[in-house]
């Protein structure tokens, strides 16, 4: 599992209320957690990032590299390869360790914040078919918005 994280991190250099599809139960984010996140980074940024995360995680479940990478920043173009998606996310995270994502819960802890130096981060507690684990989504500035630069399952 560490090899998958390192590969993605090396090549590249954290959901709201939208259902994930593929049988995942529709979920509502905890209002208190969303409020903490909005206070830390602003409501518009928090909502945009949660929607981006929803779309990327739905693509993970569908094993759809094109839709997954549509949520990634242009600066990560070199890492946006179907082979990397298949090896790291499908064969590694999904088939070997996690299975499909069934549900997630936003965790607006001290790491789920906007850091001007490191970029915004979203963290979820993910319930997968095989286990529960944290989902960490790192974002970076991409034009007028923020898009993904990294997705890991810790």
N, C-alpha and C positions, 0 to 999 in steps of 0.2 A: 504494500500500500504506500509506503514511503517513497518508493521509486516513482509511482504515478504522480505524487505530489511534487517531487523534485523535478520530474520531467516537465510538468505543466509550468511550474514556477520558473524553471530555467528557460523554457521556450518563450513564455510570456514576458519575462525579464531575465455575497454574504448576501415568510412571504405574506403578502397581504391577503386580501379577501377574494382573490380570483381563484377558481377551482383549477387544479392541476391536470384534470383530464385523466383518461385511462382508469376510470373507476375511483379516483381519489375523492374522498368526501369533501364537499364544499365546506370551507372553513372561514370563520371570521377571526381576524386578528384580535388579540386581546387589546381592548381600548387603552388600558394603562400603559402597555408596552408601546403602542403606536404613539401615544402622547409623549412618552419619554424620547422616542426617536425623533419626533417632529420638533421637540424642544431643543434637541441636540444639533439638528441639521437643517431645520426648516421644513414646513409641511409639504411644499411643492417638491423639494428634492426627495424627501422620504417617500412620498407617494410614487414618484417616477421610478425610484430605485426598486420599490417593492413590486411594481408592475413589470419592470425589466426582469427581476428575479423570477417572478411567476412564469413569464414566457420562456426563460432559459431552462427552468426546472421542468416545465412541461415538455420542452424539446428533449431534455435528458431522458425523461420517461419514454418518449416516442422513439428514441435513438435517432434523432433528426439533427445531423451535424449542421446543415444549412440554417435551420431555424435557431439552433443553439448559438451559432456564431453571429447571427444577425443582431444579437444583443451585446456583442463585444465591441470595444473601441477600435477605431481604425488603426491606431498605433500598434495593435496586437495582430495585424494582418498576417505576419509571418507565422504565427502560431495557429492561425485558423485553418488547419488542415484536417481533412476528413480522417486521415490516418492517425493523427494525434487524438482526435475525438474518439475514434473506434478503440484504439489501444488503451487510452487512459480512462475515459468515461464509460464506454460500453463494456469492454472486456475487463477492465480493472475495477473501477468503482461499482458499476451496476451488476455485472455477472459474478464477479469474484467475492465482493464484500457486501454490497447493500441490497441489491434488488431494486425494484421500482419504488419511487417515493409515494407513500400513501397519504401522509399528512405532515404538516410543518407548523411550528409555533415560533413567532418572532421573539427574539431575546434581545431586548434593548439594554444590554449591560454596558459596562464601561468601554467595551471594544466596539460597540455598535454606535459609531459616532462619525462626525466629519473631522478628519485630521488634515489640515492644509498641506502637510508634508507627505503623508502616506496615502491620502485619498479616503473617501467614504467606505465604510465596511458595513455589511448587513450580516447578521448571524441568526440562524434559525435552529431550533431543535427539530431534527427530521426523524420521522418514523418511516422506515423503509420495510420492505418485505422481510429482510433478513435480520435487521438490527436497528437500533436507534443510534443516531450520531449527529454531531453538529454539522451544519452547512454554513460555510463561510464564503461570502461573495465580496470580492474586492472590486472597487470601481475606480475609474479615472476620468478626467475631463475629456470630452469628445465633442468638439464644437461648442454648442450652447448647452449641452446636457452632460450627464455622466453615463458611461456605459461600462460593461464588465471588462476587467483585465485578468480576473482569476476566480475560479470556483473550486473549492476544495471541500472534502467531506472528512472531518476530523473525528 
